[in-house]
Amino acid sequence: MYTISNKHRELNIAHEALLDELETTVSELEIYQELESLIINRPHARFSQGLEIISGYNIEYKQSMTYPPHIDFSVIPRALFYSPQDNLTLRMYPFVYSLESFIPLTIQRGNAYLNESGVLVETRGEETIWQSPVLRSLNITENGVYDVLLPSKGWYTISMIGPVKKSSGGGYRGRALGQMINGTFVPDENVNAWIDFKLLRDEEPVLFGLSRQWSGL
């Protein structure tokens, strides 16, 4: 009877462990089913980049001055991504070369291109400028590791050239990298920088959604 009782206890423990594992697996599947649904509803098209499921990505910015004064850009400085869970860590690894000022790295809540929960920034005549709320701003001057907590699942926008600003006319605002000197904006002569990023849960990478964005300023 004692042996049978022990065996029954061991079976109960194993059964509970299997139930916990099944519950975890179902929870994981629900997350990825949501990402799958987003992809189905946002396929690649002629004028839309659609959505991808990835475990990491990078944004990049290159700038060079030529004379007479002219700035040449090679940029994909922003990305729109979807966090599938609450309280994930956005971990960023900047690689910076030939930078004279700083990278104004910005994380905005929501899809900044759709002006979700937009905050009025300024008014210029009949034109108004809006931007989605900024979760975190960092002035990056050197390589390193930077973490930002994403408080809730949903869309976020990351940018190397400051927050995405949308005008009432439908355009987007941005500028070259540089700094104000004696009241005058002076662009950096040369910039070569990029930022790798991924989302983590308990220090482990998770899959997330990415929508590539237009590469202009």
Residue pairs with C-beta under 8 A, 6 or more apart in sequence:
31 84
31 85
31 206
32 53
32 84
32 207
34 84
35 53
35 82
35 84
35 207
35 208
35 209
36 53
38 51
38 82
38 209
39 50
39 51
39 52
39 53
39 209
42 48
42 50
42 51
42 211
43 50
44 50
49 211
49 212
49 213
50 211
51 82
51 209
51 210
51 211
52 209
52 210
52 211
52 212
53 207
53 208
53 209
53 210
54 207
54 208
54 209
54 210
55 198
55 205
55 206
55 207
55 208
56 196
56 197
56 198
56 205
57 79
57 81
57 196
57 197
57 198
57 210
58 194
58 195
58 196
58 197
59 76
59 77
59 78
59 79
59 158
59 159
59 160
59 194
59 195
59 197
60 74
60 75
60 76
60 77
60 160
60 193
60 194
60 195
61 75
61 76
61 77
61 103
61 160
61 161
61 177
61 191
61 193
61 194
62 73
62 74
62 75
62 191
62 192
62 193
63 71
63 72
63 73
63 74
63 75
63 176
63 177
63 187
63 188
63 190
63 191
64 71
64 72
64 189
64 190
64 191
65 71
65 72
65 187
65 188
65 189
65 190
66 72
71 176
71 187
73 176
73 217
75 161
75 215
75 216
75 217
76 212
76 213
76 215
77 159
77 160
77 161
77 174
77 215
77 217
78 157
78 158
78 159
78 160
78 161
78 164
78 213
79 157
79 158
79 210
79 211
79 212
79 213
80 111
80 112
80 113
80 155
80 156
80 157
80 210
80 211
80 213
81 155
81 156
81 157
81 158
81 199
81 208
81 209
81 210
81 211
82 153
82 154
82 155
82 156
82 208
82 209
82 210
82 211
83 90
83 150
83 152
83 153
83 154
83 155
83 156
83 199
83 208
84 153
84 206
84 207
84 208
84 209
85 153
85 201
85 206
86 150
86 151
86 152
86 153
87 149
87 150
87 151
87 152
87 201
88 149
88 150
88 153
88 199
88 200
88 201
88 206
88 208
89 147
89 148
89 149
89 150
89 199
89 200
89 201
90 107
90 147
90 148
90 149
90 150
90 156
90 158
90 197
90 198
90 199
91 145
91 146
91 147
91 197
91 198
91 199
91 200
92 105
92 145
92 146
92 147
92 148
92 158
92 195
92 196
92 197
93 143
93 144
93 145
93 146
93 195
93 196
93 197
94 103
94 105
94 140
94 142
94 143
94 144
94 146
94 193
94 194
94 195
95 143
95 193
95 194
95 195
95 196
96 103
96 140
96 141
96 142
96 143
96 193
97 191
97 192
97 193
98 188
98 190
98 191
98 192
99 141
99 177
99 188
99 191
99 192
99 193
100 178
100 179
100 188
100 189
100 191
101 177
101 178
101 179
101 188
102 139
102 140
102 141
102 177
102 179
103 139
103 140
103 141
103 160
103 177
103 193
103 195
104 137
104 138
104 139
104 140
104 160
104 161
104 162
104 177
105 137
105 138
105 139
105 140
105 146
105 158
105 159
105 160
105 195
106 134
106 136
106 137
106 138
106 158
106 159
106 162
106 163
107 134
107 135
107 136
107 137
107 148
107 156
107 157
107 158
108 131
108 132
108 133
108 134
108 135
108 156
108 157
108 158
108 159
108 163
108 164
109 116
109 117
109 132
109 133
109 134
109 135
109 154
109 155
109 156
110 116
110 117
110 132
110 133
110 154
110 155
110 156
110 157
111 132
111 155
111 157
112 131
112 132
112 157
112 159
112 163
112 164
112 166
113 157
113 164
113 166
113 172
113 213
115 130
115 131
115 132
115 166
116 132
116 155
117 132
117 133
118 130
118 131
118 132
118 166
119 130
119 131
119 132
119 133
120 128
120 129
120 130
121 129
121 130
121 131
121 165
122 128
122 129
123 129
126 168
127 167
127 168
127 169
128 167
128 168
129 165
129 166
129 167
129 168
129 173
130 165
130 166
130 167
130 168
131 163
131 164
131 165
131 166
132 157
132 163
132 164
134 163
135 148
135 150
135 151
135 156
136 148
137 163
138 146
140 146
140 195
150 156
150 199
157 164
158 195
158 197
160 193
160 195
161 174
161 175
161 176
161 177
161 217
162 174
162 175
164 172
164 173
164 174
165 172
165 173
165 174
166 172
166 173
167 173
172 214
172 216
172 217
174 216
174 217
175 185
175 217
176 187
176 188
176 217
177 187
177 188
177 191
178 185
178 186
178 187
178 188
179 185
179 186
179 188
180 186
198 205
199 205
199 206
199 208
200 206
